[in-house]
Amino acid sequence: MMMVSEITEPVANKQLALEDKAHQLEAMPVEERVTHWRALEPEEKAAVLSFFHAEPRRAIFDQCNEEELLDIGLQLTGSELAEIFEELPEETLFQIVKRLDTERKEQYQSLMRFESHQVGRYLSEDVYTLPVNTSVFRARRLLQGQSYGYLNHCYLVSRNNRFVGAVALLGLSQSDGIGSLRHLIDESIKPIVADTEIDEAITQLELSGYAALPVVDNQGVLLGVFNMAKAMHAQRETAEALLLATAGMDEDEDLFAPIRTVIKDRALWLGINLITAVLASTFIGLFEASLAEIVALAVLMPIVASMGGITGSQTLAMIIRRMALNQITDENRHLILRREVMVGFVNGLLWAVLGGLLALTWFGDARVGIALAIGLFVNICVAAWCGMSVPLMLKRLGIDPAISGSVILTTITDIVGFVSFLGSATLIMWQLS
C-alpha cells in the first residue's frame, strides 16, 4: 500500500512533469493535497491545476481566498484558464479576464467561442504563419533555427489572416530558393473547421497522416492547429468519460470527495437500475404459476438473458464505433441492419438448437428444451436488431448512445428473453394439459 509520504517526495521533484505532479496530488486527501500544492514553486502552482480533474481542483479552490484565486488566474495562459474556468467563482473569473494582457485575453476568448466537444477548444497556437506572397528565400531566413515540434508545415495567410495553403518545411528547405511560397503549396493539407466535433477532427487528423492540421473558423480565418498532443488529450478525456458514464459516474469525481457528495452523485444511477430491474421482474411475475410447476425454468432464465445481452452488446459496440468514425450513413444503414439481423438469425438458430438439446439432456423434459430453444432464438434475433436500432434512435434524439445504449439494450433483452422463454413454456404446458 502506498503511503502519502511516498507520494509527496516525487511531487517536490522539480524534474517531474506537471501532469505527473497533478496525478500524485489528486491521490492525496484534501488537506494534504492543499498543503503540498501550496509548497510548489509559484510558477508551478497555477500551471499544475490545469491538469487536475474538475472536482479535485474545486477542492483546492475552496481552500483559497479571493487574492489567491486572482493570483492563480493571472499566472495562467489563455488555454489553461479555459481548462479551469468552470471551477472559479463568476466574479473572480471576470476580474481575472479583465486583468489579463491582450495576448492571453484574446487566446482565452478565442477558445471560449466553442463548446467543449468542438475542436476549437483544443487549439494549439504554436504555428508558423507567413504572408502568401513571401519569397522562398525570405521564408528560409525567417524559419531558420526554429524548433518545429509537431509542425511539418508553415501556413500561408492573406492580409486578413485567411488560410490560403500550407507549405511543407522539408520541401521548403530542399527547394531552389527562387520564386514565391505560393508555388510550393501542399494541396493535400485541408483545414478543419473549428466547430467540428472533436471525434470527427481526430479522425481527419489520423487519416491525413500528418502530426498537425490547420484549424479555421467559418470565414476561413486561421485560428491555430490541431496536433497529435491535443488529439491524444481529447481521446483520453473521452475514454475516461465513457468508461465511467456507463456506470453512472463522473470522470471528475474526487477520490477523497465527502461521502455525502458521492452518495448523492451515485444514487440516481442506482435508482435508474432499480427501475429497470423491477420492470423485468414484473414480467417474470406474470409467469409465477409456470415457474412453480417447472422449477427448471428458473434455473435456465439467466442463460436466456445472458445470451441476448451479449449478442446485443456485440452489435452495439460495433455500431457505436462505426458511428464515431462517421461510417454509418442513410445510404448504408439499411444494409448494415439487414446484415446484423441475418447474423442474429443464424446465431439464434444455432444456439437455440444447442441450448434446447442441453436442456433436454440436463432435465430430461422436452417442454423445457423447446421453451429454451424458442427463448434463445427470439432473444438473440431481437438483441441483434436492437443493438443496431437503439444507438441510431438515441443519436437522433440527441442522446449519447455510448452512455445510455447499454442500459436500454439490457432492459429490452431481459424483458424479451424472459417473456419469450416463460411465455413459450406456459403455452406448451397449456397445450399439453
C-alpha positions in Angstrom: 0.0 0.0 0.0 1.4 3.4 -1.0 1.6 5.9 1.9 1.1 9.6 1.3 4.8 10.2 2.3 5.8 8.0 -0.7 3.8 10.3 -3.0 4.9 13.7 -1.7 8.6 13.2 -2.3 8.2 13.0 -6.1 5.8 15.9 -6.1 8.6 18.1 -4.8 10.9 16.9 -7.6 11.4 19.8 -10.0 12.2 17.4 -12.8 8.8 15.8 -12.6 6.3 16.8 -15.3 3.4 18.9 -14.2 0.8 16.3 -15.3 2.5 13.7 -13.2 2.5 16.1 -10.2 -1.2 16.7 -10.7 -2.0 13.0 -10.7 0.0 12.5 -7.5 -1.6 15.4 -5.8 -5.1 14.1 -6.7 -4.2 10.8 -4.9 -3.8 12.7 -1.5 -6.6 13.5 1.0 -7.8 17.1 0.5 -6.0 18.6 3.5 -2.6 17.2 2.5 -3.3 17.9 -1.2 -3.7 21.6 -0.4 -0.6 21.6 1.9 1.7 20.1 -0.8 0.1 22.2 -3.5 0.9 25.4 -1.6 4.5 24.2 -1.2 5.1 24.1 -5.0 7.1 26.8 -6.8 4.9 29.9 -7.6 5.1 29.3 -11.3 4.0 25.6 -10.9 1.1 26.2 -8.5 -1.1 27.7 -11.2 0.0 25.6 -14.2 -0.4 22.2 -12.4 -4.1 23.0 -11.8 -4.9 22.8 -15.5 -4.0 19.1 -15.3 -6.4 18.3 -12.4 -9.9 16.8 -12.8 -12.6 19.3 -12.0 -13.6 18.1 -8.5 -10.1 17.8 -7.0 -9.4 21.3 -8.5 -12.5 22.7 -6.9 -11.5 21.2 -3.6 -8.3 23.3 -3.7 -10.1 26.5 -4.8 -12.5 26.1 -1.9 -9.4 26.5 0.4 -8.2 29.6 -1.3 -9.2 33.2 -0.6 -10.0 35.8 -3.3 -6.5 37.1 -3.6 -5.0 33.6 -4.1 -7.5 32.8 -6.8 -6.7 36.0 -8.6 -3.0 35.3 -8.4 -3.5 31.8 -9.8 -5.6 33.0 -12.7 -3.2 35.8 -13.7 -0.4 33.3 -14.0 -2.2 31.1 -16.4 -2.1 31.1 -20.2 -5.3 31.6 -22.0 -5.7 27.9 -22.8 -5.0 26.9 -19.2 -7.7 29.4 -18.0 -10.1 27.8 -20.4 -9.5 24.5 -18.7 -10.3 25.7 -15.2 -12.8 28.5 -15.7 -15.9 26.4 -14.6 -14.5 25.9 -11.1 -13.8 29.6 -10.5 -16.4 31.9 -8.9 -18.0 34.0 -11.6 -16.8 37.4 -10.2 -13.3 36.1 -9.7 -13.2 34.9 -13.3 -14.4 38.3 -14.5 -11.7 40.1 -12.6 -9.0 37.7 -14.0 -10.1 38.1 -17.6 -10.3 41.9 -17.1 -6.6 42.0 -15.9 -5.1 39.6 -18.4 -2.7 41.0 -21.0 -4.1 41.4 -24.5 -2.5 38.2 -25.9 -3.7 35.9 -23.2 -7.2 37.6 -23.2 -7.6 37.1 -26.9 -6.4 33.5 -26.6 -8.9 32.7 -23.9 -11.8 34.5 -25.6 -11.0 32.6 -28.9 -11.2 29.2 -27.2 -14.3 30.1 -25.3 -16.2 30.7 -28.6 -16.5 27.0 -28.9 -18.1 24.2 -26.9 -16.0 21.6 -25.1 -16.9 18.9 -27.7 -15.7 21.0 -30.6 -12.1 21.1 -32.0 -11.9 24.8 -31.5 -11.4 24.2 -27.7 -8.3 22.1 -28.4 -6.3 24.5 -30.4 -2.6 25.0 -30.2 -1.3 28.4 -31.2 2.3 27.1 -31.8 2.1 27.7 -35.5 4.2 29.3 -38.2 2.4 31.7 -40.5 3.7 33.7 -43.4 2.1 36.1 -45.9 1.2 34.2 -49.0 3.4 36.4 -51.2 6.6 35.8 -49.1 9.5 34.7 -51.2 11.1 31.3 -50.7 14.5 32.9 -49.9 12.9 35.2 -47.2 10.9 32.3 -45.7 14.0 30.2 -45.3 15.7 33.1 -43.4 12.7 33.7 -41.1 12.3 30.0 -40.2 16.0 29.3 -39.8 16.8 27.8 -36.3 13.1 27.4 -35.3 12.0 24.3 -33.3 9.3 22.6 -35.4 7.8 20.2 -32.8 4.6 18.7 -34.2 4.7 21.0 -37.2 5.5 19.7 -40.7 4.2 22.8 -42.5 4.2 26.5 -42.3 0.8 28.1 -43.1 0.2 30.9 -45.7 -2.3 33.5 -44.9 -3.8 36.5 -46.7 -3.7 40.1 -45.3 -6.9 39.4 -43.2 -5.3 36.2 -41.9 -7.5 33.8 -44.0 -5.9 30.5 -44.6 -4.5 30.1 -48.2 -2.5 27.0 -48.0 0.4 25.0 -46.4 4.0 24.6 -47.4 6.0 21.5 -46.3 9.0 22.6 -44.3 11.1 19.8 -45.8 10.1 20.9 -49.3 10.9 24.5 -48.4 14.4 23.5 -47.2 15.1 21.5 -50.4 13.7 24.0 -52.9 16.0 26.1 -55.2 15.1 29.2 -53.3 13.6 31.0 -56.2 10.0 32.4 -56.5 7.1 32.7 -54.1 5.8 30.3 -51.5 2.5 30.1 -53.3 4.2 27.7 -55.8 5.1 25.3 -53.0 1.6 24.9 -51.5 0.8 21.3 -50.5 -2.7 20.7 -51.9 -3.2 17.6 -49.6 -3.5 19.8 -46.5 -7.2 20.5 -45.8 -8.1 22.7 -42.8 -10.5 21.6 -40.1 -13.4 24.0 -39.3 -13.3 25.0 -35.7 -16.9 23.9 -34.8 -16.2 20.3 -36.0 -17.0 17.7 -33.4 -13.8 16.6 -31.7 -14.2 12.9 -32.6 -14.5 13.8 -36.3 -11.5 16.1 -36.1 -9.4 13.3 -34.6 -10.4 11.1 -37.5 -9.5 13.7 -40.0 -6.1 14.1 -38.4 -5.5 10.4 -38.3 -6.4 9.9 -42.0 -4.3 12.9 -43.1 -1.1 11.2 -42.0 0.3 14.4 -40.6 1.1 15.4 -37.0 -1.0 18.6 -37.2 -3.7 20.2 -39.3 -4.7 23.9 -39.5 -8.0 25.0 -37.9 -10.1 27.8 -39.4 -13.4 29.5 -38.5 -16.4 29.6 -40.8 -14.9 32.6 -42.6 -11.6 30.7 -43.3 -9.6 32.7 -40.8 -6.7 30.6 -39.4 -7.1 30.1 -35.6 -4.3 27.7 -34.8 -3.5 24.0 -35.3 -4.9 20.7 -34.0 -2.0 18.4 -33.3 -1.4 14.9 -32.1 -0.8 16.0 -28.5 -4.2 17.7 -28.3 -5.8 14.7 -30.1 -4.4 12.3 -27.5 -5.6 14.5 -24.7 -9.1 14.7 -26.1 -9.2 10.9 -26.7 -8.1 10.2 -23.1 -10.8 12.5 -21.8 -13.5 10.9 -23.9 -12.4 7.4 -23.0 -12.4 8.2 -19.3 -15.8 9.9 -19.5 -17.4 7.0 -21.4 -15.9 4.3 -19.2 -17.3 5.9 -16.0 -20.5 7.2 -17.6 -21.7 3.7 -18.4 -21.6 3.1 -14.6 -23.3 6.4 -13.9 -20.2 8.0 -12.6 -18.4 11.3 -13.3 -14.7 11.2 -14.5 -14.1 14.4 -12.5 -15.1 12.8 -9.2 -12.6 13.5 -6.4 -11.0 10.3 -4.9 -11.5 12.0 -1.5 -14.8 13.7 -2.0 -17.1 13.8 1.0 -19.2 10.7 1.5 -22.4 12.6 1.3 -21.5 14.0 -2.1 -20.5 10.6 -3.5 -23.7 9.0 -2.3 -25.8 11.8 -3.9 -23.9 11.5 -7.2 -24.3 7.7 -7.4 -27.8 7.3 -6.0 -29.5 8.5 -9.3 -27.9 5.8 -11.4 -28.7 3.1 -8.8 -32.3 4.3 -8.8 -32.5 4.0 -12.6 -31.1 0.5 -12.5 -33.6 -0.4 -9.8 -36.4 0.7 -12.0 -35.2 -1.4 -15.0 -34.8 -4.4 -12.7 -38.3 -4.0 -11.2 -39.6 -3.7 -14.8 -38.0 -7.0 -15.8 -39.1 -8.7 -12.5 -42.7 -7.6 -13.2 -42.8 -9.5 -16.4 -41.3 -12.6 -14.6 -44.1 -12.3 -12.1 -46.7 -12.9 -14.9 -45.4 -16.5 -15.2 -45.4 -17.3 -11.5 -47.5 -20.4 -11.9 -45.3 -21.8 -14.7 -42.2 -21.3 -12.5 -43.8 -23.0 -9.6 -44.7 -26.1 -11.7 -41.4 -26.4 -13.6 -38.5 -25.3 -11.3 -36.0 -25.8 -14.2 -37.4 -22.7 -15.9 -35.9 -20.5 -13.1 -32.5 -22.3 -13.4 -32.4 -21.5 -17.2 -33.6 -17.9 -17.1 -30.1 -16.4 -16.7 -28.9 -18.3 -19.8 -31.6 -16.6 -22.0 -30.9 -13.2 -20.6 -27.1 -13.5 -20.8 -27.1 -14.8 -24.5 -29.4 -11.9 -25.5 -27.3 -9.4 -23.6 -24.0 -10.5 -25.1 -25.4 -10.6 -28.7 -26.8 -7.1 -28.3 -23.6 -5.7 -26.7 -21.5 -7.1 -29.6 -23.7 -5.3 -32.2 -24.0 -2.1 -30.0 -20.2 -1.8 -29.6 -19.6 -2.3 -33.4 -22.3 0.3 -34.3 -21.1 2.9 -31.8 -17.6 2.5 -33.1 -18.7 3.0 -36.7 -20.8 5.9 -35.7 -17.8 7.6 -34.1 -15.9 7.1 -37.4 -18.9 8.5 -39.4 -19.2 5.3 -41.3 -23.0 4.9 -40.7 -24.9 6.8 -43.3 -28.5 7.0 -44.5 -27.4 5.1 -47.6 -25.8 2.1 -45.8 -27.6 1.7 -42.5 -30.4 -0.5 -44.0 -27.8 -2.8 -45.5 -26.0 -3.0 -42.1 -29.3 -3.6 -40.3 -30.1 -6.4 -42.7 -26.6 -7.9 -42.1 -26.9 -7.8 -38.3 -30.4 -9.3 -38.4 -29.1 -12.1 -40.6 -26.2 -12.7 -38.2 -28.6 -12.8 -35.3 -31.0 -15.1 -37.1 -28.2 -17.7 -37.9 -26.7 -17.4 -34.4 -30.1 -17.6 -32.8 -31.0 -20.8 -34.8 -27.6 -22.4 -33.9 -27.7 -21.7 -30.2 -31.4 -22.5 -30.0 -30.8 -26.0 -31.2 -27.7 -26.5 -28.9 -29.5 -24.9 -25.9 -32.6 -27.0 -26.4 -30.6 -30.2 -26.6 -28.6 -29.2 -23.5 -31.8 -28.5 -21.5 -33.4 -31.8 -22.7 -30.3 -33.7 -21.7 -29.9 -31.9 -18.4 -33.5 -32.0 -17.1 -35.0 -34.8 -19.3 -38.0 -32.7 -20.1 -38.9 -31.9 -23.7 -41.1 -29.0 -22.6 -38.1 -27.2 -21.1 -35.9 -27.9 -24.1 -38.4 -26.5 -26.6 -39.1 -23.4 -24.4 -35.4 -22.7 -24.0 -34.8 -23.0 -27.8 -37.6 -20.6 -28.5 -36.4 -18.1 -25.9 -32.9 -18.2 -27.1 -33.9 -17.8 -30.8 -36.2 -14.9 -30.2 -34.0 -13.1 -27.8 -30.8 -13.3 -29.9 -32.7 -12.1 -33.0 -34.2 -9.2 -31.2 -30.9 -8.3 -29.5 -29.1 -8.1 -32.8 -31.8 -5.8 -34.2 -31.9 -3.6 -31.1 -28.1 -3.4 -31.0 -28.3 -1.6 -34.3 -31.5 0.3 -33.8 -31.1 1.6 -30.3 -27.9 3.7 -30.9 -29.3 5.2 -34.1 -32.5 6.2 -32.3 -30.6 7.7 -29.4 -28.4 9.7 -31.7 -31.4 11.1 -33.5 -32.8 12.2 -30.1 -29.5 13.9 -29.2 -28.6 11.3 -26.5 -25.1 9.8 -26.4 -25.6 6.1 -27.3 -22.3 5.1 -25.6 -23.7 6.2 -22.3 -27.4 5.2 -22.4 -27.4 2.4 -25.0 -26.3 -0.5 -22.8 -28.9 0.2 -20.1 -31.7 0.4 -22.6 -30.5 -2.6 -24.6 -30.1 -4.8 -21.4 -33.6 -3.9 -20.3 -35.1 -4.8 -23.7 -33.2 -8.2 -23.9 -34.1 -9.1 -20.3 -37.8 -8.5 -20.9 -37.9 -10.1 -24.4 -35.9 -13.1 -23.2 -38.0 -13.7 -20.1 -41.3 -13.2 -21.9 -40.4 -15.4 -24.9 -38.9 -18.2 -22.7 -41.5 -18.3 -19.9 -44.3 -17.5 -22.4 -43.5 -20.4 -24.7 -43.2 -22.7 -21.7 -46.6 -21.6 -20.4 -48.2 -22.2 -23.9 -46.6 -25.6 -24.2 -47.9 -26.6 -20.7 -51.4 -25.3 -21.5 -51.5 -27.2 -24.8 -50.4 -30.4 -23.1 -52.9 -30.0 -20.3 
